[in-house]
Amino acid sequence: MNARTDPGAALAAALPPLGQPGRRVAVEDLLPALVADGLLAPADAEAVARYARLSSADQHALVALARRKLKSPDGHRLLDLDVLCPWFAQRVGLPYVHIDPLKVDLSRVAEVMSSQYATRFRILPLEVKAGEITIATAEPFVTDWVDELRSLLRREIRRVIANPQDIAHYTVEFFTLARTVRGAQKNGQVAHQNNFEQLVELGRSGRSLDANDQHVVTIVDWLWQYAFEQRASDIHMEPRRDAGTIRFRIDGVLHNVYQVPASVFAAMTSRIKLLGRMDVIEKRRPQDGRIKTRNADGREIELRLSTLPTAFGEKLVMRVFDPEVLVRDFAELGLHDHDLETWESMTARPNGIVLVTGPTGSGKTTTLYSTLRQLATDEVNVCTVEDPIEMVEPRFNQMQVQHGIDLSFADGIRALMRQDPDIIMVGEIRDLQTAEMAVQAALTGHLVLSTLHTNDAPSAVTRLLDLGVPSYLLNATLIGVMAQRLVRTLCESCKQEADALAEEEWNALIAPFRAARPKRVYRPVGCLECRMTGYRGRTGLYELLVLDAGLRQLIDEKPDLGAIRRRAIRSGLKPLRLAGAQKIAAGLTTRDEVLRAAPPIGDQMR
């Protein structure tokens, strides 16, 4: 929830009134004020006035005006609800609030009043504090409910103006969800799960909530659709002592969404495990699963499930794989110019090993799938060994690692070697056996793409040596390594030019390198498009290491990591911080984001 305060009630009082006490705002009330403020031409106002009485009585006056798609006298400004609502708030002397459901404590606001009461007065609670409750309305002259709620709740009522369509939409959504959760809670008591603090209560009577209970089904469906609407990349369901917390990761940042009673939370977890073909009974060991569903637009979306036993029960994480997001072109990923040429030349080789490194959530899977999509022509046999399969892609022949039947990465590569592949993608090189099989595949004429968990590109070389891969085999097969990170990109709708970075800040960012300080940088501001964060979407920072003759000779000498880094930089490697500095200069991100994501260059030079 984000509020923009008005210049004050004094200004509103000096302007002609927009309505009458106790009566809802009508279109005829708004037209003179719009003309007086220069937002509407007199001729347009007269045309609207002729048909104002034909408007539906249930339709708010602001909505009726917005649907006419009127423009300001200069023709440059469309009078939609994003323009009309803040203007209306200023006119009536109340703060304007854009309702962000992620910043509303749904469990608390639904307790303030009934859905019938909220619908009757077209109001919606947004924030509950010890001495004050913030309530959104689009009818500021209808105030019968204010004194009534103040006496019942014994708290001050703070009125704010909000979009009438948002009020109507979220009134249904908030109260329906709360009602569904309460209904589910009534159907069963706290489920006895693997909660260390509840083991003493196993003798209590009472049945647990059924995973197929209709209330539970509805809540799970709401959770998924809500996550898709909010562009969430991950859904976290975390058990706590008395309740379960649901959080969404959006643009790399976690947001609290809802707190669910323990009984309902356990039933939701069971429901999702059931749909993911996981063992519902087993709660003592981690499990993996997957679900394919559709969003509101009918587009297929895959969810990869992962459970983890914790002190208060099972923690469940669902990673959202939207095919349109997971498979993107290189420009959307942030690969441009020289980096793109280098990457394409590495992956165009007929045989050898190409590695992508980075921590969890750095975009390695997206990079590999996008690359394989381009390589997977009709003339090429592309096979993958994954744990688990991130996304089912018809162009690939995908194999799932299954440790329960001793089908490891190494076993999968060994089997694929008999399938006449041209390109093999290995989900991750974790041990010597997998590394040896990848080397053997590369030596026998196959291009092998894989991931490795290291901090940067040069570390991948020492990691493989530490696993036990002989240096001569590494020199014979390794083509190159790409390390990557993700940084949030500035929202194009609201970013503003900021003061240029100080010389000391810029030099500290790229030290020990030297580069021209950018004359223009931008800062995050916040708007409705980016949920007032100032950032929308993410882009990649890339560090590409290509093994040349000098590096191969150095590897034969089994050097330390610092020596490899220094030699790689002399060969043209551009560290992640430098890649981030280029994104800052291009106006795509900020210094803080780069500092957060990329390791210092000085540490890499040691």
Secondary structure, DSSP 8 states (H G I E B T S, - for coil): -EEE--S-HHHHHHS--SS-TTS---HHHHHHHHHHTTSS-HHHHHHHHHHGGGS-TTS-HHHHHHHTT-B-TTS--B--HHHHHHHHHHHHT--EEE--GGGS-HHHHTTTS-HHHHHHHTEEEEEE-SSEEEEEES-TT--HHHHHHHHHHTSEEEEEE--HHHHHHHHHHHHHHHHHHHHHHHT-B----SBTTTGGGTT----B--TT-HHHHHHHHHHHHHHHHTT-SEEEEEE-SSEEEEEEEETTEEEEEEEEEHHHHHHHHHHHHHHTT--SS--SS-EEEEEEEE-TTS-EEEEEEEEEEETBEEEEEEEEE-HHHHS--HHHHT--HHHHHHHHHHHTSSSEEEEEE--TTSSHHHHHHHHHHHH--TT--EEEEESS-SS--TTSEEEE-BGGGTB-HHHHHHHHGGG--SEEEES---SHHHHHHHHHHHHTT-EEEEEE--SSHHHHHHHHHHHT--HHHHHHHEEEEEEEEEEEEE-TTT-EEE----HHHHHHHHTTS-----S-EEE----TTTTTSSEEEEEEEEEEEE--HHHHHHHHT---HHHHHHHHHHTT---HHHHHHHHHHTTSS-HHHHHHHS--HHHHH-
